[in-house]
Each structure stands twice: as C-alpha cells, then as structure tokens.
Amino acid sequence: MTVWVLGDQLSGERGPVAERSDEPVLLIEARSFAERLPYHPHKLVLVFSAMRHFRDELREGGREVRYYQVETFEDGLTAYFEEYPHDDLTLMRPAGGGSERLQKLVADAGGHLNVVENDRFRCSQAQFDEWDADRDADGYRHEDFYRYMRRETGYLMDDGEPVGGEWNYDEDNRETPPAEWSPPEPPAFEPDETTREVGEWVTDRFDGGYDEAPYGGSWADPEPFRWPVTREQALDVLEDFCQNRLTDFGPYQDAMRRDAWAMSHSLLSTSLNLGLLHPSEVIERAIEAYERESAPLNSVEGFVRQVLGWREFMRHVYRREQDRLAGANQLDATEPLPDFFWTGETDMACLADVIDGVRRRGYSHHIERLMVLSNVATTFGVDPQVLNRWFHAAYVDAFHWVTTPNVVGMGTFASDVLSTKPYTATSNYVDRMSDYCGTCPYYKTKTTGENACPFNALYWDFLGRNEDRLRSNHRMGLVYSHWDDKDERERDAIRDRATAIRRAARKNEL
C-alpha cells in the first residue's frame, strides 16, 4: 500500500499521510500541467516548489517518498507500476470532488486506487449534503450555510448564540482607511535552492512568455517570487497576519489603495489551497487573537466568514454543480477577453493598477477580483468561460473549485446556481472604496461624452442589454427604476458610449 499525494494535498498532519505513517508516499510532478494554460510563472513555481519541499521534509523525517518527474500523470503511473507492480494506492478525494479519471488512470497502469475523504476542509461531503437536504430548492444560500457551520463547529458561539449577538459585522467592515494609514509590510520569503531551481526550469521552459499558449497572453517582468512553499513558512504568514494585520483586516477588507496591494489581507489562500495549512488551525488562531483582546470581533468574524463560510461553500457548490457551471452563460455574453487583461495597458487607473499587480505577483484581493476585474468583464460582455480561464491561469491561489464558482457563479452571473443578482457597479463604488478616481484621466461623474468613466456607460448599457433577463429579479427593482428615469435620447447616448469603449479596448486605446 502507498499513499498518493496530489500537488494541492501537501499535509503531513492530517489525512492518509498522517494516518498511514508506515506506508510510502507517491508524488508525481506532471509537467504537462504547466502547459494547459498560460499560467503565471509564480503559480508554477509555487506548486512545484511546494511539492519538492514536501518530499524533502517527509524524507528528512524518515518517510519513504517515491517522486516522479514526468510529462503526464499517465507517464508517472506507468513508471510507478513498472517499478512497483500491482501496488494499491490510497488517495484523498480531489478538492472539487470526483476521482473517476484518476481511478481509470491507475487501473490502466495496472494498479488499484482507494479514494478516501478529503480532510483538508472543515466541512465534509456528508455534512454539506446533509445541510443541503434541508434547504429550500431555490438555490444555495451562503448565509444559511455559514450559520450552520458556526453552530456545527462552535466557532464564535456562546450558548447557541453568536458571540456579540450578531452573525456578521458587515456594516463595520466597509470603511476606507484615512490617508495617513499604512499597512504592515506583507511577508515575503527568499527563494532557497529548491525554489530557485524550479524558477529556472519555468524560465527555461517558457522563455518568460506564453505567446503560443492556448488562449494567448503572456506575463512580463514579474517581481521576485515571495510566496510560502513550506508549512513552516505558511505558519509564519499566519502568525504575521494575526499579530500585525488582523486588527485592520475587518474594517478595510473591501478597500483598495494603489500603494498597498495586500492591504491587511491574510495572504493565506495559497497555503490553504495547497494543504500547507488546515482551515481549523487558521480559524482557531484568529479566534484566539479575539479572545486575547488583540483583535476586534468585527475583524475576526469577517475572517472566519471567509474561511469557514465562503471557502467551504465554494468547494461544495463546485463539487455538486461543476457540470452546470462548466458551460454556463445565462446572459449570452460573447465578447472576447480584452488585451488589457494581459497587458494592463489602459488609462483606467483602477484597472491598470490591479492588472499590474496580477502581472507582477499573480495576486489581487477579493474586492479587486470582483468589483474591478469581474465588474468590467461582465458589463463589457466578456464570455464568462474565457474570463474564468484567465483567472485560473493568472492567480497563484487558483484551482478549479475556487475560480469556477467565484467567476462563473458570482463574478459574471453566468449562472444563478449561487448568486441571485449580478455584482456590477458604476464608478461610485470604486470611488467610495479606493483612491483611484482622484488620479484617473476618466471623469467619475460622467456617464457619456469625452473621458467619461467607462464603468458608468458600461453599467447602464449592461442593464439595458439584459433587461429582459434581469428586470424581473426582485433584487434589481431599484436600479431598473433609475433606468426607467432615463429618456430614449440618454439611453442612446449610453449605448453609443459603451460601443465606443469596446471599440477603443479592441484597438488597445482605452
């Protein structure tokens, strides 16, 4: 018997690696993965370096590790079973559910695969399905699931009631920082020999770009690699967050600043998604900070909501609905992805800065993903599946179970599986939550005419184009009442401006 560990299951503390401590461990570094999409080089370095460090740490602890560097999983399994014929493998179920393809690959190579529950999450498949059996049939509701998980775990609960008397403190968590506010410097780790070796391979293999890769695009001049690739480093990031960043995380979690790409966000998503950290230890360390009175309740609850609520919710919605999400496009959006998503070449200050951060680091925080990138793509009319592929390629923390429900289900409203309305907005939102508009050449107060902010015309044009689909939505009544206030001449001017914006974007002149 051997424990097979995938590249996003790098945990020695839980699951079959811990439970079957006398069995060898198999890891397959399948390099063809790197060519499926034009992945950000930091994502490739992160995954392959973390796998190699995990291998080395297990070996240093006396564990036998069988590590194969091959082109495909098929190649790795074939080589493995030639060396260890008729062995049985044990594997944690992939995060997004489903293991039929892997079972077939193992069977074709001459072995047998035993799949066990994925222990990298706080909510099991059985738990979620039990909760889902009791829900209304009109869609998944995150708030209901979050409250269920709070009750099940006892996190931030007091005698059956939420600590502080409220389930969430969103009203306290929508502030913008004063001009003099400055967040702590985000943690960064100097690449060691293993990480440098992986980085050199990525550079050599792809020559710094992906011009011929599927879907086009390239990443130029990224910053030095900074992400944690070991459990020890991941624990350092967790401690840094709880000591230095958690206090301000809550009130400023939705804010954007051009000089503070990390704001006070945890930067733990890569470590959680690779298995270097478990959500339970992350949540419990944050609650400990609240109990020690070193972090306020609104910040801690907001963080717990992200990890215990939203992250777990996304995983299970994807597990159950991935077939529906895979081709979803309920608004019939067909525009190609504008080149500025790859180049960052646009005069829109917010969009240029956010994309520049993605190009440099493979990262931006959740509001930038939703209310800048997805907002402009949705109102522009970009095909949601194309946008989803870009997110999956661009972000260091992206895996299918994360990106697809967030981008297709929420960011673009391509499916109503988990969202009841599109998350679109005019420049008012960006202006309220950021410092971008003050230095942008586009006028935030103008909808039409020269140098009017593109968000404004695109937003109203989006409502007009999708009126038949959206007007009956009970959450859209107020915005459509404002659309009704516009006469036909104003609507025509909006359509003309939106058309001009799309034309300018296609010519790389936006």
N, C-alpha and C positions, 0 to 999 in steps of 0.2 A: 504494500500500500504506500502511496505517495500523495502528498498534498500539493495540488497545483494552485499557484497563486497568480492571479491576473495583475496587471500593472496598476490597477486602482484598488488593490486589496492588500496594501503593504502594512499589515498589522501583525505584530508578533504577540500582542497582548490578548487578543480575542480570536474567536473563530477556530477553524481546524488547525492552523499553525500552532496555536497555544494548546488546544485540546488534544492534539496528536503529536506530542512533543518528541516521541521516539521515532517518528516517520520522516523520511527525506522530504525535501521541498523541491518542487519543479517551478522554474520561471522561464518563460520563453520571450525573448526580446525580438519581436517580429518587426523588422524594419520597414516592411511594405506599408505598415500603418502610417508611416511618415509621409507617404505619397498619395494618400487617399484624398487629401485636401491640401490647399496651400497653408499649412499650419504655421502659426507664429513660431519662430525658432526657439523662443523661450519655453513654449509648451513642450516641444520635443526634448529639449534639454532637461526640463523638469521631470518628465515621465521616465526617460531612460536613465537619468542620473539617480533618481529615487529608487528605481528598480535595482540598480547596481549597488547602491549603498545598503539597501535592504538585504541583498545577497551577502554582502561582506559582513554585515552585523550578525546575521544568522551564523555564518561560518565562524566568526570570532567567538560566538557563544557555543561552539561545538556541534552545530547542526550540519548535517549533510545537505548541500544545496546543489541541484543539477540545473545548470544555467546554460541555455542555448541561445546563441546569437545567430539568427537566420532571417531569411527574407519574409517567410509567411508562417502562420501557425501550423499549416499543413506540413511545411518542411520541418518545423520543430518537433511536432508529434511523431512524424515518420522517423526522424533521427532518434528520438527518445525510445520508441518501442523497438527499434532495431537493437538498441543497447540494453533495454530492459523489457524483453518481450513478455506480453501477457500480464503486465502490471495493471493494477487498479488505481485510478486517480480519484481523489476527493477534492471537490471544488466548491467554494461558496458561490451561490447563485449570483450572476451578474446584477449590478445595482438596478438596471432597468427591467429586470425580470427576463424570463426566457433563457433557456440553455440548450435548446434542441440542436442548434447548429454546432455547438461545441461537443455535444454528445455524439453527433454524427461524425465529426472530425476524428474524435478519439476512437470510435468504432471502426472507421475506415482505416485507421492506422494500426488496428489490432488490439486495442485495449478496451477498458470499460470505465465509464465516468459516473461517479456517485456525486450528485448535487445536493448540498445542504443549505440551510437557511443562511442568508446574508446577515452577519452580525455587526455590520458597520453602521447600522442605523438604530434609532431609538424605537421606532415603530415597526413591528414585524408585519409580514404579509398577512398573517392570520388576524392580527389586531386591526389592521386597516380594513380588511374585508368584513370583519365583524361590525366595525363602526359604519361602514358603507351600507350594510344590510339594513340598518335602521334609518338611513337618511331618506329625505324626500327624493322623488325621481326627477326633479327639475334641475339637477346639476350638482356638482361638488361645491361645497361651501367651506372655504378655508377657516373662517371664524369658528364654525361648529367643530371642525377637526382640531383646531388649536385648543379650544376649551376642553375637548375630550382628552387630549394629550396632557394638558395641565392636571386634570383630575386623575388620569391614569398614573402619572409619574409622581404627583405631589409637588412638583416644582412650583415655587411661589404660591403655595396654597396654605391656608390656615383654617383648619377645622372645616374643610369642604368649601371654603370661600376663597376667592383670590386675595392674596396679600395686598393690603392697601385699599381694598374694596372695589377695585376696578380690574377688568380683564385686560385692558390695554390703556396706554397713555399716549395715544397718537397726537392728541391735541397739544401735548407738551413737547412733541418731537418734530415740530415743523418750523423751527427757528432758523434764522440765518445768523452767522457769527458777526460780531462787530468788527470793524476794520482793523482794530489792533490785535485781534485774536490770531494766534499762531499755533498750529497743532505740533505735537512732538514729531521729531523726525521718524519716519517709518523704518522698521528694522530691515536690514539687508545683510546678506551672508556672502563672504568672499568665496568664490568657487575654489574647491580643492582640486587635487589632481584628477579625481574621477570625473567631476563636473567639467573641468577644462577639456578632458579627453572627449567627452560626449559633445561638448560645444564645437570642438574642432571637427568632429565627424559630421555634425549638422552643417557646418560651414562648407566643408569639402563636398559633401553630397549634393547640396543645393546651391552652392556658389552664391549664397546671400540672397537668392530670389527664387520665385516660383512662376516665372513668366509663362512657362508652358504647362503649368499645373491645371487640373480641372478647375473651371470657374474663374480662372485668371487671377491676377493680383500678385503683389509682392510686398515684402516688408523690408524697409531700408533703414540702416543705421539704428538698430535697437540699442538701448542702454546696456551696460554690463548686466549680466544675469544676477538676480538678487534673491530668488525665492528659496525657502527651506526645502531641503531634499532628504532630511533625516528626521526621525522622531525627536531627537534632542533639539534640533533647530526649531521644529514645529512647537515644541513646548516653550521654547524661548519666546516665540511670537505670541503665544497665548498669554504668557506672563507679562510681556510688554503691553499687550492690549489691556489686560485687567488692571495693571498698575498705572499706566500712563495715558490711556486713550478711552477707556470705558466711560468715565465720567461725562465726557463731552459727546460720546457717541450718540446718545439719545436725542438731545435737542437739535443736533446738527446732522443727523443721519441722512436727511433729504437735501441738504445744502450742497452747493457746488462753488468752488473757488479756483480760479485759474492758477494760483500759486500753491495749491495744496491738493495734489491728486489723490492722496489717500485720506484726506480729512482726518476723522477719528475712527475710521472703519477698522475692523479687526484684522483684515488681510489673512484670514484663516481658511478661506474657501479652498485653496489648493491643498492644504494639509488635510482637511476633512475629506475632500473628494478623492485623495489618493489613499486614504486609510491610515495616515500617519497619526491622526488624532481621532478619537471617538467623540460623537456629539455629547454623550453623557458627561465626559470629563470637562468638555468645554463649557457646557451649561452650568455644571456644578461649581466650576471655578468662578464664573461670573456671579452666581448667586452668593458664593462665599464673600465676594467683594461687597455685595449689598449688605450682607449680614454683619460684616465688619465695619459698616458705615463708611467705606471708602468709595462707594459708587451709589448714585441715587437710583431709586426704584424705576423711574421712567426710562433710564438708560438700560438697566439690566433687563427689564421686561421687554423692551424693544429688541434687545439682542436675543433673548430667549425665544421671542416670537419668530425671528428669522431662522434660528437653528432648529428648534423643536417644532415650530409650526410650518413655516413656508418650505424649508428644505425637505422635510419629511413628506409634506403634502405633494410637492412636485414629483418626488421619486415615485410615489404610489399612483398618482394620476397618470404619469407616463407609463408605468407598468401596465395599467389597465386600459389606457386609451391610445397607446402609441400607434396602432393601426389607423385610427380615425385622424390623429394629428399628422400622420406622415404625408398626407396629400391635401390637408385642409386648406381651403381658400374661399371662405364663405362670402367674401366681399369682391371676389373675382379680380384681384389685383394682379396686374401682368407686367408692370414696368420692370426693366432690368435694374440691377443694383448700380447706382451712380458711381462713377470712378472715384469720387471723393471719399468713399468708404475705404478705398485702398490708399489713396494719396494724401488725404487730409487737405487737399488744395481747394479751399473755399474761403470766401470773405466772411462767412458767418462765424463770429467769434466763438460761440459755444461749440459748434460742430467741429470747427478746426482744432480746438484745444482738446476736446475729448478724443477725437480720432488720432491726434498726435500722441496722446497718452497710450492708446491701444497699440499704435505702431511701435512705440518705444518699449512698453512694458508688458503688452498683452493683457492689459487690465484697465478697467474703469469701474467705479462703484455703481450700485444698482439703480440709482436715480438717473445717472448719466446713460445707462443702458436703456432704461425705459422711456424717460421723458426727453431725451435728446436724440439718441440713435434710432430707437424704435418709433418714436414720435414722428421724426422726419420721414422715415421709410414708410410708415403707414399712411400718412397724409399725402406723401408723394405718389403712393400707389404701387410700391415695390412688391413683387411676388414674395409672399411670406416664406416659401420654402428656400428661395435663394438667399434671403436675409438670414434665415436660420443656419444655412451652411456657412455664411460669413461669420456669424457669432461662434459657431463651433470651431472654425479654423482660427479665429482671431484671439480667443481668450485662453489664458493659461489654465483656468479652472473649469473649462467647458468639457462636459460629457453629454451624450445624447439625452440622458434622463434629466439633465439640468436645462440645456438650451431649448429643447423642443417645446416643452410645456410653457416655458417662460416667454419664448419668442413667438411661437405659433399660437399658443393658447391665450397669452396675456398681452404681449407686446404689440402684436399686429391684429388681434381679434380675428384671426383667420378661422377660429373655431370657438364655439360657445361652450366647450367642454368645461372650462373652469372660470371663465370671465363672463359677466353679464353686460359689459359695455366696453367700448374701445377706450384705451388710455391715450387720448390725444389732447393737445392743448395749444393755445396761441403763445405768443411771446410773453404774455403776462406771467405765465408760470415760471419761465426761465428767468425773467427779470426779478420775480419775487424771491426765488431760491438761489440766486447766483449774483456774481459781479460782472457777468459777461456783457450785458447790454450797454453798459456805460462806455465801453471802448469799441463797440461794434459799428462798422460803417452803415449797417442797416438800421432803419428807424423803427424802434419797438412799437411806437404809437401809430404807425401807418400800416394799412392793410393793402392798399393799392397805390400805384404811382411809383415814381423813381425811388429806388433804395428803400422801399417798404420791406419790413422784415418778412422773409419767406414763410416763416411759421404761420403768420396771420392769414395770408391768402390760401395757403395750402390747407389750413384747418377748415376754413369756411367752404372751400371747394370740396374737401373731403365729405363734409356734411351734405352738401348739395348732391354730389355724385352718388352718395349712398342713402339718400333719403328714403327710398322705398324699403330698404332693409332695416334702417335704424329708427325711423320716426316712431314706430310703434313700441320701441323699447321704453319701458317705464322710467328708466334712469336717464333718458335723453330728452325728456319733455322740455326742460328749462332751456337747453341750448337750442332746440328747434323753435322755441318761442322767439329767440333772438334772430334766428334765420328768417322767421316769418316777418320780422320787422324790416327786413331789407327789401327794397323795391327791385324790380327786374333790372333796372339800369345798374344798380350797385352789384347785383349778382353777376351780371355780365362782366363788369369790371374785375370782379374777383376771379371769375373763370379765365379771363384774359391774362391776369397777373399770374395765376397758377400755371397756365400754359407757358408763359414767358420764363417762369422759374425752371420748369422742366427742360425747356429748350436750352437755357443757359447752363444747366447742370450737364446736359448731354455734350455741350461744347466746352466743358470744363471752365466755364466763365461765371459760376455762381459766387 
